[in-house]
Structures are given as structure tokens and as C-alpha cells.
Amino acid sequence: MGRKCIGIYGKEREYAGKLAGYIRRRCGDELEVRVFTKKEILKECLESDQLDCVLVEKDAWGLCRNYGNVWMAILSEGEAGQSVYDIPCIEKYQSAEQIWKQLLKLGGERLTGNGGLAAENSETVFLGVASAVHGCGKTALGLCLSRFLAKQGRTLFLTLDEFSCLPEILGEEGAEAEVSELYYYYSQKELTRARIQSAVCRWGEAEYLAPAGGLGDLYREGKPYETDFFRCIAETGAYRYVVIDMGNSLFQKEKLLGMCRKLYVPEGKTEENAIRVDQFLKWMEYEGLLERLVRCNVTWKGEGGRQYSFRRAHLLETGAVARSLLQKDGFLSDGAGDFIYEEKGYADRTGRKYEKAAVSPSGT
């Protein structure tokens, strides 16, 4: 079976074209997206069974309803949910990302299966960020690792921090507690690619999940989420890489740590931190995971606002450490990443230069 095909009909060619372009970029080669501005051509494609799903403005609903094998949603102005025609409605004037997420929530199962948003048969690489030190830059490092890895393949970042402010610091205030939401569907054996795609947010090329909404949502019967949950997300979502910030508590997370091919450990620089890290390393040796650890130091500066700081961290100190770690461990191809190294400093792709930071990963 070939790829699923979604048709977008709208009288405004520019609007329909931009929406179609966003969906193409969002789903890659997994869906074919076609744009229609004339109902006559749309009808021809419907009659020849070329479309699996259509997203149309209200004046075309009467045409499309005659084809029961095609799922339909209406691009409406000021309506949402079920319209008077008993057809799902999606508000037209909102971000393309929100339109895409609502399309998946309302009719995503029509886009799954062979040729659609199906999982790929490829082994996912799990990478962890863990440390006994608090406030050492774990989240910043994990995000930067994800940004670089996303240039190699689809990458998901998630945090198990019990009090994470990840959505707020990345400008996604109000994002739902999607990790725990997806765990619910997993526990009911209803986790699908469409549900995952409707839940994720984006930071650059990488995708990430909003953290659990409450402390208790990260545990089931007093234990952390089982490793099969994360494997199910990776397989169903077709992710090449999954980066997990283990959070501030490592209690009973031995199996999750053992699932990761590499465990990056920010150390901090104080004497107290050194003692904590030493105890952590002894515990990891006892668990047989010491060889997977990669120790590093992250220079983390929180000035200028947290969201600004993460962008700066990616371009400067933390980004340099993340890129160096991934290259050393063979996860990045030559030249991958956002950095252009110069003798006197860094420059991003816009050509803006920054003062060179004296940071590097330490040995294992």
C-alpha cells in the first residue's frame, strides 16, 4: 500500500499552500499532501479514490460527504468540535501546529497503518542524563543533545523531573501534562502514533513532551514508569533517538538507566558535589552500569530569562559540550550541528559571533 494522502481545499491558495507545506514538513515522507482551490478537481480525485482524508472549507462539505470512504474535517471560522453537519470542525485561524494536532486527535487513526504514520522497524537509541547533583544543567544538556541528534533522525526529549518547568521555559505555557497522558493510553493499550504526534511540542528540530502534571503522576503503585512504556513510545512514534532527563530522583530507576546506551553525568564543581558524584558512581558500579557513564561539566548561566538562556546555552557553552560528547561517542556525523568553529569564537548560522567559551567534556 502506498502512502496515505490528505487533501486540503481552500479558496485562498496562499493559506492552503502554507498549511500543506507545514504538514509536509511535520510528517516528512510519511504522508502525501495535496492542495485544491477548485472543487471540480477535488471531486475528480475523490471519485478516483486518490484521497484518504480531506480538510476542507465549509462550502465543500456537501461534495465530500458523498464519499464515505474518505474521512473529512471542516476548516471553520469560529466553530470547533462537532459542527451542525455532524462533521468535526477545526478552527481555521490558529497556528498550523494546532491545526495539525487537532487533525490528529480528531481523525488520526485514519492516518495510521501501512503507508501512513506507522512505526519504522529501526532500533531506537536511548540516551540518559542523570546526576546526583541538583541544578547542574541536566535539562539544558538534554535539550541540546536532542537538538543535535534531531539532525540525524527523529528525536524525542522528555523529562522525569518531579517539578519541571520545561513548557514555561520553552514558551509553551499551558501545555498539557502529556507524559502522564500518554502513559494512560499505554496502560489501556491504546497508544498510537497519532496520539503521540498530537502530544509533542517542538524546540527547533527536536520534539519534546510536556512533563507530568503532578508528583504522583510519575509513579504507578509507588514505582517509576516501566521501561516498556518508553520503548512503546519510541517504537510507535518511530523515533531514532530518545533522550531522557532522569530528574532529581533516581530511586528505583535502575532498569531505566540500564536501557540507555550512554548516561551523561553533569558533575558540578563544588566539594559537596564531588562527594555526591563519587557516591553515585559507586552505586552505578554496583548496578553494573559504570561503563556507560560519561562525566562532563556544564557551564550554565541563567541570566536574561530562562527561555533566552536555553537558546544561548544551545549556541554556546552547553551546546559545545553536548556536540563534543555526541561526536566523541559516534552519534554525530562530521559537520553536524549548529556551530561554526572559528579561531576567535563561535558564530551561529546567522553569522552572529559569540565569545569563545572554555568548556570541554571531561574523561570517563
N, C-alpha and C positions, 0 to 999 in steps of 0.2 A: 504494500500500500504506500502511496506517495504521501507527501506532506499534507497536513490539513491546510485548508485555505479559508481565510476570513476576508469578507468583502466589506468595505466601508463606503457608504453612499452619503454624499452631502452636496448641496448646491454650490457651496463655496469651495472651489478647488484648492485654494491655499490651506484652508483649515483641514480638509480631509487629507491632503497630502502630508501636512506636518504630523497629524495624528498617526497616519500609516507609517511614516518614517520613524516615529518614536517606537511604535510597536515592533517594527522590524529590528531596530537596534536592541530592543529589550529582550526579544526571544531568539535573536540570531537567525540561524538557518532552519529552525525547528518549525516555523510556520511560514506559509506564503500569505502575503497581504496584498490585496488589490483595491484600487480606488476607483469609484464610479461617481460621475457627476450627471449621468444621463440614465433615466430609468429604463430606457429601451435596451441599453447594453447590459444593465444589471439583470433584466429579465432573460436575455439570451443566455447568460451564464447560469442563472438559476434553472432554466429549462434543460441545459446540458449537464447538470449535476457537477458543476465546477466549484461550487461553494459549499462549505460545511457550516459556516456561521456568518451572519451578517449583522453589522452595526449601522443602522440607517436613521436618517431624519424622519420625522413623523409622516411626511407626505408619501413615503414609500412603504409604510407598514401594510397597507392593503394589498400591495403587489406581493410582498414577501410571505404573507400569511397563507398563501395558496400552496406553499411548498413545505409540507410537513416534515420533510427530512432535513430541513435547514433550521438551525437554532437562530433566533432573532432577538435583538435588543434595540430599543429606540434611543437615539440621541435626542434628548428632550431639552426644553428650555424651562427650567423652574419646576420640573417634576422629578421624582425619584421613586425607586421601588417598583411597584406594580402599577401600570397605567390603567386607564379606563378600558383598554382593549385586552386586559389580562396578559399583557406583554411586559417584560422587565424594562424599566426605563433607567437611563444613565444621564445625569446632568451634563449637558454639552460644555458649558463654560466653567471648567475647572481644569486642573493640571492634567496633562497626558498621563502622568504616573497614576493619578487617582482613577482616571477612566480605565486604564489597563487593569488596575487592581479590582475595580468593581466588575469589569468584564469577566475576570477570572472567578470571582466569588459567585456571580450570578450564573455563569454558564461554562465554568472552567472544565467540567468533565467532558464537554464536547470537544475540548482541545487536547485531551489526553489520549493515550493509547499509541499504537504504531503510527509513525508518521506525524505524531503530534508532540505534546510536551511530555515525552516519555523519558524515563531514566536511561542513561547511557551505561553500557557494560564496560565501565572502566573503574579501576581501583582508586578510591579516594585516599589522599594523603592527609592524615590528621596531624596538626602541629599544636602544641600547647604552650601557653605562657603561664608559668607558675613561680611563686616565690613565697618564702616565709616572711618577707619584708613588706610592710604596708606603705602605700604611697610611693612606690619605686618606679612607676611608669608602666605597669603591666598593660593597662588598657591602651595607652598610646602606642606601645610597641606592637601589640596585637593588631591594631588598626593599620599601622604602617606595613607590617608583614603582609596583611591582606591586600593592601593597595598594590604592592609589587607583584604578589602572586597572581593577582587578577589579570595581569598582562600575559600570563602563561596559560591560564584556563579559568573556568568559572570558580569563584572563591566565595566562601561564606565565613563571616566572623560572628561569633556570639560570645556573650559573657555570662558567667555564672556568679558574678558579684552579687551579693545579697542586697546591696543598697546602691545599685548602679544608677548613674545619671546620664547614661550613654545617649539616649534620644535627645535630651536637652542640649548637651554639649555639641551635638552634630546638627542642631537646628530642626529636629523632628519632634518638637514638643507635642504632647498628646498622643504619641504613637502607642498603640495597644500593647499589652504585655504578651508579645507573640510567642516567646519560648514556651510559656506555660499553656498558651492556647494550642500550639502545635502538639504539645505533649498530650493534651486531652484527645485530639483526633488520633494520635498514635495509639493511645490506650484503647480506643474504640475501633482500631484497625480501619480508620477512615482517613489516614494521612495520604494526601495526593500531591502531585506536582503542582496542580493549580492552587491548592491551599497554601503551599509553601511560597509560591510566587506572589500570591496576594498579600502575604505577610511581610516579606522582606522590604527593607529600606536600602538606599544606596549611598555610598560615600565614594565618590569617584567611580572607578571601575568595579570596586568590590561591593558585595551585598552584605547586609548585616541584619540580625534580628534584634528587636527591642527586648530587653531583659524581662525576667519575671516581675510581675507587679507587686509581689509581697514576699516577705522572708519565707513563709511556709510553702509558697508555690514552687520553690526549688527542690522540695523534698517530697517523697511519697513514702508514707509509713516510716518516717524518720531517716530515710536513706536518700542519697542524691539520685538523680535520674540515671537509669541504667544505660550502659554503653550501646545497647541495641537501638535505643531511641536516636542517638546521634548517627549511628550507621544508617538507620532508616531515612533520616533527613538527607544524608549525603547521597544515598542511592536513589531515592525518589526524586530529589532535586537535581540529580546529575551534576554534582559538584566535584571538581578535580581536587580542590583543596578545601579543608575546613580548619580554621584557626580558632582555638578555644581559650579564652581568658578564664582560668580556673577560679578566679575570685579570691576572696580573703580567707576562705576556709577550705582546707584540703582534707577535712575529716571524711573518711570512707570513700575517697576518690581514687584509690589505688588502681582500680580497673580502668577508670577513665584516663588516668595518667599513662597507664600501660598501653592504651590504644594509640597513643601519639608516637609518631616516628621520631620526633625531636621535641624536647622540652626546653624552652628558652627561659632562663632564670635571671631576671634582673636582681642585682645584689645589694645596691645601696653602698654607702661609703663610710658609715659610722662604725664604731667599735661594737655597739649593740647589734647592728645589722649583721656584722661579720659573725657574731655568735649565733644569731638566728639561722643564717645560711649554713653554718657548719653543722648545726643540729638537723637541719633539713636534709643536707647531703648524707648524713649518717642514716637517716630514715630511708632515703631513696636507695642507698646501697643495700639496706636490709630488705627492701622490696625488689631488688634486682633490676633497678631502673637507672642506676648511676651512669651507665654508658650513654644513655640518651640525653643527658643533661648538657646544655650549652650555656655556660655562665657569661653574663655580659653586664655592662654598666650603661645606664641610660641617663643622659643629661636632660632633665625635664624642667622646663620653665613655664610657669602658668600665667605669665603677665599678658595683658592685652585682652583678657576674656578667654574662656575655655575653648570656644569654637575656633577663635583665631589661633590659639595656642596649638591646637591639633593640626591645623593647616601648616603652621610654622614648623611643628615637630616633624611632619612628614617631609618637608623640604630641607630641613636642617639636621639637627643632632640625632634625633630618634630615627629619622628616615635613613641617615647614613649608617647607623648601627644595624637597622633592620635589613637594609640592602646587603651590607657586608656579611651578615650572618647567613642570609639565604644563598649568596654566592658561594660562600665557603662550604656550605652543605650541599651544593649542587642543585638547588631548586630554581636558580635563575640562569637564563641563557645570557651570553655576552651582550652587553649593551642594554639589557632590560632595566627599566626603572625610569624615574623622572630626573635623575641627576645628570648634569653635565659637569664633569670634574675639570677644574682649571687649577693652575699652579697657585693662584692667589685667592681662590674662593670658589663657592658654588654658584651656579646660575640655574634658574628653573627654565622651563620651556618658553617663557615669555621674554627671557633674556635678562630678567631682573637678577642682580647679583647680591650675594649674602656673604658676610664674613665667615671665613672657614672655621669650622668647629673642630676642636681637638678631641675627637671621640673615636673609639675603636672597640670591637668586641674583645674580651679577654679570652684566654685559653680555657679549655675544659678542665 
